[in-house]
Amino acid sequence: MSVTIKGIDKGSVADNGKIKAGDKLLSLNGNEIIDVLDYRFYQNNENVIALVEDKNGNAHKYRFKKDEYEELGLLFDTYLMDEQHSCKNKCIFCFIDQLPKGLRPSLYFKDDDSRLSFLFGNYITLTNITEHEIERIIKMHISPINISVHTTNPELRVKMMKNKNAGKVLEIIKRFNDAGIAMNSQLVLCPGYNDGKELEKTLGDLVALENMKCIAAVPVGLTKYRDGLCELEPFNTQTASNVLDIIDKYGDKCLLNYGERRIYASDEFYLLANRKIPEAEYYGDFLQLENGVGLWALLKSEALSALSDIDIITGPKRTISLVTGVAAYKLLRYICDKCQEKYQGLKCNVYAIKNEFFGEKITVSGLITATDIIKQLKNKELGELLLIPASMLRKQRDMFLDSITVDELSSSLSVPVKYTENDGYELVDTILNRGESIG
């Protein structure tokens, strides 16, 4: 195996005039280089011997002396240095399988890449991981690894993920645990499948592993595009309450055994169960924000903290509007009311956008499209500014799921549009017009 060198950073350690674009990197200090993890791990040495093959097929050794963590400076075609690994599962709850046709091609790609778990926090299923990758994670002590577990019942996991290798997850997780690899796990719960007694079994298995640092339970998301897919029911008040009771039971055990809860339900479970979402202190270090765990509590805590440091503002009258998903409406309305108490000339409109694009069972802000915003805000009072959560946009912060840009939304509604991250301090400053905000 080898990886092709695209170029060399000018002035870097590897800029010796001998290594050229198009050459192939074979090894560092005798270790074969297959991808970015190998490269990043084996370049961390004060003395590095790079074995490079030139365009004529001749191998050359180059010796470099550098600071231990200094970059060599070799550049490659892609960040991973090879193709991203795709998912081979056919999960009954897969959200991508529930997308309508005609969206951006990138939205239909299912990744299941152990390297992205370490580098960017992506969750992997471990169904297509090789023995080489398992051993490399242990050897390099790559940590943490984020794992989509769903259930530790081998037969049930195979059934839910439709992959014959799915039942091996607990065996692999135990190997990581024994090697001291920190892990976080995600459980997508489907009523009648992996909740109830199956959830108790899964949590019992996972909390027994000292290096399983955090476990998040999220409800299955069901769009209106499920023709031909496995029939699934959404959670209701009672079934969501049952999940929370189990989460509390095992969270209390973790608190006793480890001094931290480790097991958390997503905010959506509390809303479905009509229960109060815990305060920020409950969530520890907020390790599962990407799964919607503690987002509500953190935003509320930060906003109230920001407001506590602000005196009453007397200024010109100001009307602005915020949009959100149905799930977060009450929180945004609460924060805006508190902001209006501080700024006596302020009027905040908060609009909960019903998800007509994916179906009204989808209530989170991150899956709201510009199409629905435009349709539902036409002829509404918007004022001088429309605020949207950054979660509605792709990572470049320029485009919604339906490929409508922020500028196009602004033009359609004839109002400036700004986004704010999930940051209560930034949100309050933007609402109160205190300095420049992101957007």
Secondary structure, DSSP 8 states (H G I E B T S, - for coil): --EEEEEE-TTSTT-SSSS-TT-EEEEETTEE--SHHHHHHHT-SSEEEEEEE-TTS-EEEEEEE--TT----EEESSSSSS---B-----TT-SGGG--TTS-GGGG--B--HHHHHHH---B-SSS--HHHHHHHHHHT---EEEE-S-S-HHHHHHHHT-TTGGGHHHHHHHHHHTT--EEEEEEE-TTTTSHHHHHHHHHHHHT-TTEEEEEEEE----S--TTS-------HHHHHHHHHHHHHHHHHHHHHHSS--EEE-HHHHHHTT-----GGGGTT-TTGGGTSSHHHHHHHHHHHHHHT---B--S-EEEEEEEESTTHHHHHHHHHHHHHHBTTEEEEEEEE--TTT-TT---GGG--HHHHHHHHTTS--TT-EEEEGGGB-TTSSBBTTS-BHHHHHHHHTS-EEEE-S-HHHHHHHHTT-S----
